[in-house]
Amino acid sequence: MSEACIITVAITGAVPRKEDNPAVPVTPPEQIESTHEAYEAGASLVHIHVRNEDQSPGSDPEKFAEIQEGVMKHCPGMIIQFSTGGRGRELSQRGAMLGLQPDMASLATGSVNFPTSIYENPPDFVDQLASTMLQYDIKPEIEIFDVAMLYNAASLVRRNLLATPVHVQFVLGIPNALPARRSLLEFLISELHDVLPDATWTAAGVARHQYTVNEWCLELGGHCRTGLEDNIKYDRDRLASSNAELVTKIVEVAGEFGRRPATPQEARQILGLRMAA
Ligand code: MG
């Protein structure tokens, strides 16, 4: 009996532009269409950023609402996760769309250096975002960009700002942050089991590390994340033609690891989310 794997598709992100890969969806209609293709390919969770007209990172709650409505209509049951990530956005804008009550939202539990900037998540800001998510019954995906963030998540639980079971994502391969090393991932999983025993986990590998990390997750019992946000290429020699193509790459190999893509209903059960209406 194979074990279900939640495949997250991170469709857009803050960085890649159409000039880098024309398949990057940047308008809400493009984002809904790209999500639908990925859903048909086997993704059960979509991670969403919005963009401004010039493709810079956006924060317009109306765009989040438009994508949320389109995904709910065309991708029944799919888990919708909004990004509260920082690139190009003021702290005050980063939780501005949480009133839309997506199923999930990302929550980084500390600050870290990115390639050319600081990803700022001051302690009081983390507490405030966590508290808002609790208030709206939004399950956070705890983003672990550096090791301390794992223990900070356990601290949120102790302080009743984060409900259990917790879901975490280890982000590997961003220059200046955690490297994509299997030994490190194994250490992080071991520590997670120690400090948050009932937590579920996934990992994201950035750029050329994406598929390598997907295989580690399939083998080590985690869930998977792919998508053009993290990596615009299919392999070393060509650009990915769509988000769906990257999802398919995982689906095709999952069986070799005794895994299969989770249905949206299974994904909701695994994460303890309410079933979609
Ligand atoms: Mg993101």
Boltz pocket constraint, residues with backbone or C-beta under 6 A from the ligand:
constraints:
  - pocket:
      binder: B
      contacts: [[A, 10], [A, 13], [A, 14], [A, 47], [A, 49], [A, 83], [A, 85], [A, 229]]
      max_distance: 6.0
